Amino acid sequence: MSADTLFALVLFAFATSITPGPNNMMLFASGVNFGFRRTIPHMLGIGAGFLSLLLGVGLGLGALLSAYPPAFIALKVAGGLYLLWIAWKIGSSRSMGEGDSKARPMTFLGAAAFQWVNPKAWVMAITAMAVYPNPEQYALTVAIVALVFAAVNVPSVSTWAGFGSALREWLSVPVRLKWFNITMAVLLVLSLWPMLK
């Protein structure tokens, strides 16, 4: 992989990881509701899950889904329904996670598994694996693409949890938290629109 291609890949990984989407909306809300430290497993789960998705797509899953479009549509529907459920949970939350025994941040495994039904993650993975691997050194360049995303993704998404955590004190007022959670739920639903077309 040339230096120019590697630089373009890093920019692509950063731009797609830092911009709003389902993962970042959920991390922002988790940072507010549970704090940065309790959101770390969620962040690491995103990184691990997306790494496994990238490798899966790079090693043939993307071609399989392209050859059988109903499977990709089913994946989008499943991801959309799951995101609607998460949006409902966020939107109906009325208290910070501390002291609320029912409220818990997303787990490492939950966040990792979510990447496999996250429409934005699929679009990112398919695009990355269609553009950046070199056919002459395919396995090596697939691994490089996955490692670049692993290095860029977690620091990028963690900024959203950090922003949310920084707002915890201001949002400790119940009415502010209520409207914040409703707003985040609406934004999470809206983040689906471009990916479900």
C-alpha positions as CSV (number, residue, x, y, z in Angstrom):
1,M,0.0,0.0,0.0
2,S,1.5,3.4,-1.1
3,A,1.9,6.2,1.4
4,D,-0.7,8.2,-0.5
5,T,-3.2,5.4,-0.3
6,L,-2.5,4.9,3.4
7,F,-3.0,8.7,4.1
8,A,-6.3,8.6,2.2
9,L,-7.3,5.5,4.2
10,V,-6.5,7.3,7.5
11,L,-8.6,10.3,6.5
12,F,-11.5,8.1,5.4
13,A,-11.3,6.1,8.7
14,F,-11.2,9.4,10.7
15,A,-14.0,11.1,8.8
16,T,-16.4,8.1,8.9
17,S,-15.6,7.3,12.6
18,I,-15.9,10.9,14.0
19,T,-19.1,12.0,12.1
20,P,-22.5,11.5,13.7
21,G,-24.1,8.1,13.3
22,P,-25.7,5.4,15.5
23,N,-22.6,4.6,17.4
24,N,-21.6,8.2,18.2
25,M,-25.2,9.2,19.2
26,M,-25.4,6.2,21.6
27,L,-21.9,7.0,23.0
28,F,-22.8,10.7,23.5
29,A,-26.0,9.6,25.4
30,S,-24.1,7.0,27.4
31,G,-21.5,9.6,28.4
32,V,-24.2,11.8,29.7
33,N,-26.2,9.1,31.4
34,F,-23.4,6.9,32.8
35,G,-20.1,8.9,32.5
36,F,-17.0,8.2,30.5
37,R,-15.5,5.4,32.6
38,R,-18.7,3.3,32.5
39,T,-18.9,3.8,28.8
40,I,-15.4,2.4,28.1
41,P,-16.6,-1.2,27.4
42,H,-19.1,0.2,24.9
43,M,-16.3,2.1,23.1
44,L,-14.0,-0.9,23.0
45,G,-16.9,-3.1,21.9
46,I,-17.4,-0.8,18.9
47,G,-13.8,-1.0,18.0
48,A,-13.6,-4.8,18.3
49,G,-16.9,-5.4,16.5
50,F,-16.1,-3.1,13.7
51,L,-12.7,-4.7,13.3
52,S,-14.3,-8.1,13.0
53,L,-16.9,-6.7,10.5
54,L,-14.1,-5.2,8.4
55,L,-12.2,-8.5,8.3
56,G,-15.4,-10.4,7.5
57,V,-16.3,-8.1,4.6
58,G,-12.7,-8.1,3.4
59,L,-12.5,-11.9,3.4
60,G,-15.7,-12.4,1.3
61,L,-18.8,-11.5,3.3
62,G,-19.3,-8.2,1.4
63,A,-19.2,-10.1,-2.0
64,L,-21.7,-12.6,-0.6
65,L,-24.1,-9.8,0.4
66,S,-23.7,-8.1,-2.9
67,A,-24.5,-11.3,-4.7
68,Y,-27.6,-11.8,-2.6
69,P,-29.3,-8.4,-2.0
70,P,-32.2,-9.7,0.1
71,A,-29.7,-10.7,2.8
72,F,-28.4,-7.1,2.9
73,I,-31.9,-5.7,3.0
74,A,-32.7,-8.1,5.9
75,L,-29.6,-6.8,7.7
76,K,-30.7,-3.2,7.2
77,V,-34.2,-4.0,8.6
78,A,-32.8,-5.8,11.6
79,G,-30.3,-3.0,12.3
80,G,-33.1,-0.4,11.9
81,L,-35.4,-2.2,14.3
82,Y,-32.7,-2.6,16.9
83,L,-31.8,1.1,16.6
84,L,-35.4,2.0,17.1
85,W,-35.5,-0.1,20.3
86,I,-32.3,1.6,21.6
87,A,-33.7,5.0,20.7
88,W,-36.9,4.2,22.7
89,K,-34.8,3.2,25.7
90,I,-32.7,6.4,25.5
91,G,-35.7,8.6,24.9
92,S,-37.7,7.1,27.8
93,S,-34.8,7.3,30.3
94,R,-35.4,10.0,32.9
95,S,-32.5,9.6,35.3
96,M,-28.7,9.3,35.2
97,G,-27.3,5.8,35.5
98,E,-26.0,6.2,39.0
99,G,-28.3,4.7,41.6
100,D,-30.7,3.4,38.9
101,S,-30.3,-0.4,39.1
102,K,-32.2,-1.0,35.9
103,A,-30.1,1.4,33.7
104,R,-26.9,0.1,32.4
105,P,-24.5,1.2,29.7
106,M,-24.2,-1.0,26.6
107,T,-21.8,-3.9,27.3
108,F,-18.6,-4.7,25.3
109,L,-20.3,-7.8,23.7
110,G,-23.5,-5.9,23.0
111,A,-21.6,-3.0,21.3
112,A,-19.5,-5.5,19.3
113,A,-22.5,-7.5,18.1
114,F,-24.3,-4.3,17.2
115,Q,-21.7,-3.5,14.6
116,W,-23.0,-6.5,12.6
117,V,-26.5,-4.9,12.3
118,N,-25.4,-1.2,12.2
119,P,-26.2,0.1,8.7
120,K,-23.5,2.8,8.8
121,A,-20.9,0.3,9.9
122,W,-21.7,-1.9,6.9
123,V,-21.5,1.0,4.5
124,M,-18.2,2.0,6.0
125,A,-16.8,-1.6,5.8
126,I,-18.0,-2.3,2.3
127,T,-16.6,1.0,1.0
128,A,-13.3,0.6,2.8
129,M,-12.8,-2.9,1.5
130,A,-13.9,-2.0,-2.1
131,V,-11.5,0.9,-2.3
132,Y,-8.3,0.4,-0.3
133,P,-7.1,-3.2,-0.5
134,N,-4.5,-3.9,-3.2
135,P,-5.6,-7.0,-5.3
136,E,-1.9,-8.1,-5.6
137,Q,-1.4,-8.2,-1.8
138,Y,-5.0,-8.7,-0.9
139,A,-4.8,-10.4,2.5
140,L,-2.0,-8.1,3.7
141,T,-3.8,-4.9,2.6
142,V,-7.2,-6.1,4.1
143,A,-5.3,-6.5,7.4
144,I,-3.8,-3.0,7.0
145,V,-7.2,-1.5,6.4
146,A,-8.6,-3.2,9.5
147,L,-5.7,-2.1,11.7
148,V,-5.9,1.5,10.5
149,F,-9.6,1.6,11.4
150,A,-8.8,-0.1,14.8
151,A,-6.2,2.6,15.5
152,V,-8.5,5.5,14.4
153,N,-11.9,4.3,15.4
154,V,-11.8,4.0,19.2
155,P,-10.1,7.4,19.8
156,S,-12.6,9.0,17.4
157,V,-15.7,7.6,18.9
158,S,-14.4,8.2,22.5
159,T,-14.6,11.9,21.9
160,W,-18.4,11.6,21.7
161,A,-18.5,9.8,25.1
162,G,-16.2,12.5,26.4
163,F,-18.5,15.3,25.2
164,G,-21.4,13.6,26.8
165,S,-19.6,13.1,30.1
166,A,-18.6,16.8,30.1
167,L,-22.3,17.7,30.0
168,R,-23.3,15.4,32.9
169,E,-23.4,18.2,35.5
170,W,-25.4,20.6,33.4
171,L,-27.8,17.8,32.5
172,S,-28.2,16.6,36.1
173,V,-31.3,18.8,36.2
174,P,-34.1,16.3,35.4
175,V,-36.0,18.4,32.9
176,R,-32.8,19.1,30.9
177,L,-31.9,15.4,31.0
178,K,-35.4,14.4,29.8
179,W,-35.2,16.7,26.8
180,F,-31.6,15.7,26.1
181,N,-32.5,12.0,26.0
182,I,-35.6,12.7,23.8
183,T,-33.4,14.7,21.4
184,M,-30.7,12.0,21.3
185,A,-33.4,9.4,20.6
186,V,-34.8,11.5,17.7
187,L,-31.3,12.0,16.3
188,L,-30.5,8.3,16.6
189,V,-33.7,7.6,14.5
190,L,-32.8,10.3,12.0
191,S,-29.3,8.8,11.7
192,L,-30.9,5.8,10.1
193,W,-32.5,7.6,7.2
194,P,-29.5,7.9,4.8
195,M,-28.5,4.3,5.5
196,L,-31.9,2.8,4.9
197,K,-32.5,4.2,1.5
